[in-house]
Each structure stands twice: as C-alpha cells, then as structure tokens.
Amino acid sequence: MNTVAYRAIALDFLLWSRTSPEIQRVHLEHFTILTQTSRYKRFNVKQRYHKMGIVRKFLFVLQTDLYQPALLPALTDALRAIVEANFSPDETIKPLLSMIAANAHTGPSYN
C-alpha cells in the first residue's frame, strides 16, 4: 500500500464528502473492512493506521457538516471499528478524551 497516496486520497474526507451518499457509505465501510474482516487486518492496523492520525481525522469530520446526517451511523461505525482495532493511548484515547473535554461544557461559563 502506498501510504502517501492513501493519506492523500482515502483520508481526504473533504474529497469524499463531495461524492454521492452511496459512494460515501462504501468509502466509510472500507475502514471497517480493513480493520475487522480483512485477512490482513492486523497488518493494516499496526503497520498502516498506527501513525496516520486516523482517529483525529474522523473526530474532526464528526464535528463538521461535511457528511449528511443520514451518513452519521456509517461514520460512527467506521470510527468505532478503528478505535476497537487500535485502542492505544496516543492514537485513540487522547484524541477521544480531548474531543469529549472540548465538547462537555454543560453550564454557564464563568470568567
């Protein structure tokens, strides 16, 4: 796998958000296949996804309106598959906690 091309094409969510909803769904399912059902899933996660910051990219997409609300389940399923396959402090836990902390404000802000 050409990691430079993969980062430039497969992880360019802005590019994929401009395609039809069916293509977007298949693109998101691609991540689930690579991390859960592929015969090379261990290699894909440990050698390829490990330092791509893929969880951060998915979390960024969740906070934008790039995808239609109908695609939110496919997006969260793909994120869940990646998180479950590579649950590590630096690549998964820190980005998730940062997003939760940034969005967990419940009361009025006191300055």
PyMOL commands that place a pseudoatom at each C-alpha (Angstrom):
pseudoatom trace, name=CA, resn=MET, resi=1, chain=A, elem=C, hetatm=0, pos=[0.000, 0.000, 0.000]
pseudoatom trace, name=CA, resn=ASN, resi=2, chain=A, elem=C, hetatm=0, pos=[1.277, 3.428, -0.907]
pseudoatom trace, name=CA, resn=THR, resi=3, chain=A, elem=C, hetatm=0, pos=[0.819, 5.317, 2.362]
pseudoatom trace, name=CA, resn=VAL, resi=4, chain=A, elem=C, hetatm=0, pos=[1.340, 8.751, 0.811]
pseudoatom trace, name=CA, resn=ALA, resi=5, chain=A, elem=C, hetatm=0, pos=[-1.371, 8.119, -1.769]
pseudoatom trace, name=CA, resn=TYR, resi=6, chain=A, elem=C, hetatm=0, pos=[-3.636, 6.571, 0.881]
pseudoatom trace, name=CA, resn=ARG, resi=7, chain=A, elem=C, hetatm=0, pos=[-3.336, 9.665, 3.075]
pseudoatom trace, name=CA, resn=ALA, resi=8, chain=A, elem=C, hetatm=0, pos=[-3.880, 11.976, 0.128]
pseudoatom trace, name=CA, resn=ILE, resi=9, chain=A, elem=C, hetatm=0, pos=[-6.882, 10.136, -1.299]
pseudoatom trace, name=CA, resn=ALA, resi=10, chain=A, elem=C, hetatm=0, pos=[-8.589, 7.766, 1.148]
pseudoatom trace, name=CA, resn=LEU, resi=11, chain=A, elem=C, hetatm=0, pos=[-8.183, 10.071, 4.150]
pseudoatom trace, name=CA, resn=ASP, resi=12, chain=A, elem=C, hetatm=0, pos=[-9.272, 13.201, 2.294]
pseudoatom trace, name=CA, resn=PHE, resi=13, chain=A, elem=C, hetatm=0, pos=[-12.768, 13.405, 3.735]
pseudoatom trace, name=CA, resn=LEU, resi=14, chain=A, elem=C, hetatm=0, pos=[-13.443, 16.721, 2.025]
pseudoatom trace, name=CA, resn=LEU, resi=15, chain=A, elem=C, hetatm=0, pos=[-12.970, 14.999, -1.336]
pseudoatom trace, name=CA, resn=TRP, resi=16, chain=A, elem=C, hetatm=0, pos=[-15.243, 12.091, -0.383]
pseudoatom trace, name=CA, resn=SER, resi=17, chain=A, elem=C, hetatm=0, pos=[-17.906, 14.396, 1.042]
pseudoatom trace, name=CA, resn=ARG, resi=18, chain=A, elem=C, hetatm=0, pos=[-18.463, 15.736, -2.479]
pseudoatom trace, name=CA, resn=THR, resi=19, chain=A, elem=C, hetatm=0, pos=[-19.439, 12.329, -3.857]
pseudoatom trace, name=CA, resn=SER, resi=20, chain=A, elem=C, hetatm=0, pos=[-22.852, 10.675, -3.824]
pseudoatom trace, name=CA, resn=PRO, resi=21, chain=A, elem=C, hetatm=0, pos=[-24.139, 9.316, -0.490]
pseudoatom trace, name=CA, resn=GLU, resi=22, chain=A, elem=C, hetatm=0, pos=[-23.766, 5.721, -1.708]
pseudoatom trace, name=CA, resn=ILE, resi=23, chain=A, elem=C, hetatm=0, pos=[-20.100, 6.229, -2.573]
pseudoatom trace, name=CA, resn=GLN, resi=24, chain=A, elem=C, hetatm=0, pos=[-19.566, 7.927, 0.788]
pseudoatom trace, name=CA, resn=ARG, resi=25, chain=A, elem=C, hetatm=0, pos=[-21.128, 4.941, 2.541]
pseudoatom trace, name=CA, resn=VAL, resi=26, chain=A, elem=C, hetatm=0, pos=[-18.877, 2.495, 0.668]
pseudoatom trace, name=CA, resn=HIS, resi=27, chain=A, elem=C, hetatm=0, pos=[-15.833, 4.656, 1.441]
pseudoatom trace, name=CA, resn=LEU, resi=28, chain=A, elem=C, hetatm=0, pos=[-16.663, 4.583, 5.151]
pseudoatom trace, name=CA, resn=GLU, resi=29, chain=A, elem=C, hetatm=0, pos=[-17.335, 0.822, 5.067]
pseudoatom trace, name=CA, resn=HIS, resi=30, chain=A, elem=C, hetatm=0, pos=[-13.844, 0.434, 3.617]
pseudoatom trace, name=CA, resn=PHE, resi=31, chain=A, elem=C, hetatm=0, pos=[-12.368, 1.309, 7.029]
pseudoatom trace, name=CA, resn=THR, resi=32, chain=A, elem=C, hetatm=0, pos=[-14.493, -1.301, 8.781]
pseudoatom trace, name=CA, resn=ILE, resi=33, chain=A, elem=C, hetatm=0, pos=[-13.471, -3.947, 6.273]
pseudoatom trace, name=CA, resn=LEU, resi=34, chain=A, elem=C, hetatm=0, pos=[-9.771, -3.147, 6.647]
pseudoatom trace, name=CA, resn=THR, resi=35, chain=A, elem=C, hetatm=0, pos=[-9.898, -3.283, 10.445]
pseudoatom trace, name=CA, resn=GLN, resi=36, chain=A, elem=C, hetatm=0, pos=[-12.417, -6.074, 11.110]
pseudoatom trace, name=CA, resn=THR, resi=37, chain=A, elem=C, hetatm=0, pos=[-12.906, -8.512, 8.263]
pseudoatom trace, name=CA, resn=SER, resi=38, chain=A, elem=C, hetatm=0, pos=[-9.797, -8.243, 6.122]
pseudoatom trace, name=CA, resn=ARG, resi=39, chain=A, elem=C, hetatm=0, pos=[-7.416, -11.147, 6.195]
pseudoatom trace, name=CA, resn=TYR, resi=40, chain=A, elem=C, hetatm=0, pos=[-4.653, -8.561, 6.746]
pseudoatom trace, name=CA, resn=LYS, resi=41, chain=A, elem=C, hetatm=0, pos=[-6.444, -6.608, 9.465]
pseudoatom trace, name=CA, resn=ARG, resi=42, chain=A, elem=C, hetatm=0, pos=[-3.608, -6.886, 11.994]
pseudoatom trace, name=CA, resn=PHE, resi=43, chain=A, elem=C, hetatm=0, pos=[-1.100, -5.569, 9.450]
pseudoatom trace, name=CA, resn=ASN, resi=44, chain=A, elem=C, hetatm=0, pos=[-3.454, -2.795, 8.343]
pseudoatom trace, name=CA, resn=VAL, resi=45, chain=A, elem=C, hetatm=0, pos=[-3.869, -1.529, 11.886]
pseudoatom trace, name=CA, resn=LYS, resi=46, chain=A, elem=C, hetatm=0, pos=[-0.371, -1.986, 13.268]
pseudoatom trace, name=CA, resn=GLN, resi=47, chain=A, elem=C, hetatm=0, pos=[1.670, -1.035, 10.211]
pseudoatom trace, name=CA, resn=ARG, resi=48, chain=A, elem=C, hetatm=0, pos=[-0.545, 1.359, 8.290]
pseudoatom trace, name=CA, resn=TYR, resi=49, chain=A, elem=C, hetatm=0, pos=[-3.058, 3.101, 10.547]
pseudoatom trace, name=CA, resn=HIS, resi=50, chain=A, elem=C, hetatm=0, pos=[-0.807, 3.362, 13.560]
pseudoatom trace, name=CA, resn=LYS, resi=51, chain=A, elem=C, hetatm=0, pos=[0.704, 6.786, 12.827]
pseudoatom trace, name=CA, resn=MET, resi=52, chain=A, elem=C, hetatm=0, pos=[-1.756, 8.274, 10.346]
pseudoatom trace, name=CA, resn=GLY, resi=53, chain=A, elem=C, hetatm=0, pos=[-3.810, 10.109, 12.938]
pseudoatom trace, name=CA, resn=ILE, resi=54, chain=A, elem=C, hetatm=0, pos=[-6.915, 8.468, 11.532]
pseudoatom trace, name=CA, resn=VAL, resi=55, chain=A, elem=C, hetatm=0, pos=[-8.937, 8.797, 14.744]
pseudoatom trace, name=CA, resn=ARG, resi=56, chain=A, elem=C, hetatm=0, pos=[-8.252, 12.534, 14.836]
pseudoatom trace, name=CA, resn=LYS, resi=57, chain=A, elem=C, hetatm=0, pos=[-9.378, 12.842, 11.217]
pseudoatom trace, name=CA, resn=PHE, resi=58, chain=A, elem=C, hetatm=0, pos=[-12.634, 11.014, 11.947]
pseudoatom trace, name=CA, resn=LEU, resi=59, chain=A, elem=C, hetatm=0, pos=[-13.275, 13.130, 15.043]
pseudoatom trace, name=CA, resn=PHE, resi=60, chain=A, elem=C, hetatm=0, pos=[-12.720, 16.276, 13.000]
pseudoatom trace, name=CA, resn=VAL, resi=61, chain=A, elem=C, hetatm=0, pos=[-15.220, 15.066, 10.395]
pseudoatom trace, name=CA, resn=LEU, resi=62, chain=A, elem=C, hetatm=0, pos=[-17.771, 14.351, 13.148]
pseudoatom trace, name=CA, resn=GLN, resi=63, chain=A, elem=C, hetatm=0, pos=[-17.518, 17.972, 14.294]
pseudoatom trace, name=CA, resn=THR, resi=64, chain=A, elem=C, hetatm=0, pos=[-18.093, 19.374, 10.807]
pseudoatom trace, name=CA, resn=ASP, resi=65, chain=A, elem=C, hetatm=0, pos=[-21.064, 19.211, 8.494]
pseudoatom trace, name=CA, resn=LEU, resi=66, chain=A, elem=C, hetatm=0, pos=[-19.189, 17.522, 5.631]
pseudoatom trace, name=CA, resn=TYR, resi=67, chain=A, elem=C, hetatm=0, pos=[-21.475, 14.499, 5.629]
pseudoatom trace, name=CA, resn=GLN, resi=68, chain=A, elem=C, hetatm=0, pos=[-25.254, 14.398, 5.607]
pseudoatom trace, name=CA, resn=PRO, resi=69, chain=A, elem=C, hetatm=0, pos=[-26.928, 13.354, 8.872]
pseudoatom trace, name=CA, resn=ALA, resi=70, chain=A, elem=C, hetatm=0, pos=[-28.095, 10.125, 7.206]
pseudoatom trace, name=CA, resn=LEU, resi=71, chain=A, elem=C, hetatm=0, pos=[-24.450, 9.040, 6.916]
pseudoatom trace, name=CA, resn=LEU, resi=72, chain=A, elem=C, hetatm=0, pos=[-23.697, 9.612, 10.592]
pseudoatom trace, name=CA, resn=PRO, resi=73, chain=A, elem=C, hetatm=0, pos=[-24.251, 5.918, 11.508]
pseudoatom trace, name=CA, resn=ALA, resi=74, chain=A, elem=C, hetatm=0, pos=[-21.791, 4.795, 8.805]
pseudoatom trace, name=CA, resn=LEU, resi=75, chain=A, elem=C, hetatm=0, pos=[-19.283, 7.376, 10.011]
pseudoatom trace, name=CA, resn=THR, resi=76, chain=A, elem=C, hetatm=0, pos=[-19.565, 6.328, 13.652]
pseudoatom trace, name=CA, resn=ASP, resi=77, chain=A, elem=C, hetatm=0, pos=[-19.412, 2.623, 12.721]
pseudoatom trace, name=CA, resn=ALA, resi=78, chain=A, elem=C, hetatm=0, pos=[-16.162, 3.215, 10.844]
pseudoatom trace, name=CA, resn=LEU, resi=79, chain=A, elem=C, hetatm=0, pos=[-14.752, 5.220, 13.753]
pseudoatom trace, name=CA, resn=ARG, resi=80, chain=A, elem=C, hetatm=0, pos=[-15.784, 2.523, 16.203]
pseudoatom trace, name=CA, resn=ALA, resi=81, chain=A, elem=C, hetatm=0, pos=[-14.073, -0.163, 14.107]
pseudoatom trace, name=CA, resn=ILE, resi=82, chain=A, elem=C, hetatm=0, pos=[-10.850, 1.841, 14.005]
pseudoatom trace, name=CA, resn=VAL, resi=83, chain=A, elem=C, hetatm=0, pos=[-10.942, 2.617, 17.727]
pseudoatom trace, name=CA, resn=GLU, resi=84, chain=A, elem=C, hetatm=0, pos=[-11.598, -1.012, 18.665]
pseudoatom trace, name=CA, resn=ALA, resi=85, chain=A, elem=C, hetatm=0, pos=[-8.799, -2.228, 16.400]
pseudoatom trace, name=CA, resn=ASN, resi=86, chain=A, elem=C, hetatm=0, pos=[-6.202, 0.260, 17.655]
pseudoatom trace, name=CA, resn=PHE, resi=87, chain=A, elem=C, hetatm=0, pos=[-7.080, 1.215, 21.217]
pseudoatom trace, name=CA, resn=SER, resi=88, chain=A, elem=C, hetatm=0, pos=[-3.846, 2.906, 22.275]
pseudoatom trace, name=CA, resn=PRO, resi=89, chain=A, elem=C, hetatm=0, pos=[-3.168, 5.930, 24.495]
pseudoatom trace, name=CA, resn=ASP, resi=90, chain=A, elem=C, hetatm=0, pos=[-1.597, 8.188, 21.877]
pseudoatom trace, name=CA, resn=GLU, resi=91, chain=A, elem=C, hetatm=0, pos=[-3.582, 7.266, 18.798]
pseudoatom trace, name=CA, resn=THR, resi=92, chain=A, elem=C, hetatm=0, pos=[-7.033, 6.730, 20.292]
pseudoatom trace, name=CA, resn=ILE, resi=93, chain=A, elem=C, hetatm=0, pos=[-7.555, 7.595, 23.936]
pseudoatom trace, name=CA, resn=LYS, resi=94, chain=A, elem=C, hetatm=0, pos=[-6.024, 11.109, 23.909]
pseudoatom trace, name=CA, resn=PRO, resi=95, chain=A, elem=C, hetatm=0, pos=[-7.941, 12.327, 20.847]
pseudoatom trace, name=CA, resn=LEU, resi=96, chain=A, elem=C, hetatm=0, pos=[-11.217, 10.918, 22.185]
pseudoatom trace, name=CA, resn=LEU, resi=97, chain=A, elem=C, hetatm=0, pos=[-10.735, 12.481, 25.611]
pseudoatom trace, name=CA, resn=SER, resi=98, chain=A, elem=C, hetatm=0, pos=[-9.743, 15.797, 24.057]
pseudoatom trace, name=CA, resn=MET, resi=99, chain=A, elem=C, hetatm=0, pos=[-12.909, 15.869, 21.979]
pseudoatom trace, name=CA, resn=ILE, resi=100, chain=A, elem=C, hetatm=0, pos=[-15.077, 14.931, 24.968]
pseudoatom trace, name=CA, resn=ALA, resi=101, chain=A, elem=C, hetatm=0, pos=[-13.426, 17.564, 27.147]
pseudoatom trace, name=CA, resn=ALA, resi=102, chain=A, elem=C, hetatm=0, pos=[-13.803, 20.242, 24.482]
pseudoatom trace, name=CA, resn=ASN, resi=103, chain=A, elem=C, hetatm=0, pos=[-17.497, 19.462, 23.994]
pseudoatom trace, name=CA, resn=ALA, resi=104, chain=A, elem=C, hetatm=0, pos=[-18.569, 18.615, 27.554]
pseudoatom trace, name=CA, resn=HIS, resi=105, chain=A, elem=C, hetatm=0, pos=[-19.404, 22.126, 28.717]
pseudoatom trace, name=CA, resn=THR, resi=106, chain=A, elem=C, hetatm=0, pos=[-22.775, 21.991, 30.418]
pseudoatom trace, name=CA, resn=GLY, resi=107, chain=A, elem=C, hetatm=0, pos=[-23.236, 25.106, 32.460]
pseudoatom trace, name=CA, resn=PRO, resi=108, chain=A, elem=C, hetatm=0, pos=[-22.665, 28.814, 32.092]
pseudoatom trace, name=CA, resn=SER, resi=109, chain=A, elem=C, hetatm=0, pos=[-19.124, 29.950, 31.574]
pseudoatom trace, name=CA, resn=TYR, resi=110, chain=A, elem=C, hetatm=0, pos=[-17.602, 31.940, 34.455]
pseudoatom trace, name=CA, resn=ASN, resi=111, chain=A, elem=C, hetatm=0, pos=[-14.801, 34.362, 33.617]
for i in range(1, 111): cmd.bond("trace and resi %d" % i, "trace and resi %d" % (i + 1))
show_as sticks, trace
zoom trace
